């Protein structure tokens, strides 16, 4: 027996006697003899922890964790660093290292959780540049997460970096507009309005966002307040017209368009908005006059469909107006709609006998007065197949055809009014989404307030991670292989290669919670220095409340590879005694059917070790309900339920489960011996199942 083996044997004997101090000395000698024995070094760290010597324990754990990380055993390294974090939650570099390792392993959610703890810590310390730097690291590993980008923009604003904050805000707004979500757009403005209270772009956009989100009266009120100081602002006037239209105040809408016409008299979109508002407000005479005045410009701009729509609506309410009839006929000719033209020409002839004497020449003369008469008209290719010899056929129409009892052509249902403004489309987010299912598009328009200025980046510098010193075992030659370890995860679980791609989550819901992080240790709070923010304390508190209510925790989809990683990390945490972390990982792994049974079983064992017997029983029974469960899995689950009932001092229930195991496999894990002991304790004869109750 070598000296190393003798020392390990001696340490085991001392442990059996409860002499931890002597066992520590034995393992210290073992580590000195063989620095590459990672198993003994980890055991020494465990003993230091049992002896309430946290500083010494952390020193040994760091050596173990560094060795695992350098040799690609990332899951083992994560488990050991997590233990260090539990011993001393105030070590900032451990959060950095855990975030890096989780990201390299592809555990994006875990990495973000560690980074979130760092963001909270730096914010509490008033170190906003450092917090922004961590947020950018989060953005690097989850670039599609809008919640992170919102937090970056907010942090820039709080740090006094106004231009950078506005640039980030605009980038987020572009994404939201593309997703057509007015509700989340309003939330975004709600966050940034207090941060930039005097910024015209934010104020105008907030008012429009209120209207788009259905809070029309509030939005219109904000617009009117701004117009008192800026009565000629065209963007505000457009938003006012849109809001008044949504409120049904069409007279007010007409006035808003009139004000716009004074500034932009040649803008065809403004003209269209005014004409449609006149129709809604029943200002028909004004609409006819303006349309006659502008129709040549509209025709020249190839807006014949708009002319047709407007004249058809006017004809529906003014059927006998000769101006409307004349110009509508010209529009139909320009559009090549011969059948509608004939219907319009015969409209009302049955009620006016004098008009039956009109000749084809008179019809042609009526058209010659139109401003559209010079347009090239060719009805030979009419879509309804009318057979005309040439362009002059109209004046040769036989009188008897015109005198036929033809019904008046129904102009058809009115087209939906479209408020064509110089705006962006209204927005549909998932953050998610999420934090991100597609929402129904709103179909309205979003206001554009100008071009983005070119902003220069402020020099924040890069926050360098605190590197732990390299662990170089004394006397080690080359890179040692990891020694076998009783608490180690199987090789297939821990030798996972570094993933090439991180998760690709759905767009989240802008609801990320950057408050307390449940799944990670919290950095100890300390009195922060004077805040560098330009905001008042009242504004900051209000923003904190709004932002917290607005966000929720991160979620990610679990595929087969991710489930395997979470499962293996859960095993590593379990073997390190980190039961809560292990349970959290097993919960993640249950998202994939291939690992659901094993994850539920191991979760139940962890809960049992914690003393949560009800939770353990629920986990085991949930596993029993899974489809296609095989005999060996049934035996394992029944056996664990039997052990659980023994721990509860429920011998009858325990006997029931053990008998279920024996029915499947009498040789399974000495189940026969346990049955015999329980029957003897209960005074039950072998095979007596009378009166037995199933507890499943």
PyMOL commands that set and color helices and strands:
alter all, ss='L'
color gray80, all
select helices_A, chain A and resi 3-16+20-33+38-50+54-70+74-87+92-105+108-124+128-141+146-158+162-179+182-195+200-212+216-229+234-247+250-263+268-281+284-300+304-317+322-335+338-345+349-351+353-357+360-368+379-381+391-396+399-402+491-494+537-550+560-575+579-589+593-610+613-624+631-647+651-664+668-682
alter helices_A, ss='H'
color red, helices_A
select strands_A, chain A and resi 423-425+445-447
alter strands_A, ss='S'
color yellow, strands_A
deselect
rebuild
show_as cartoon
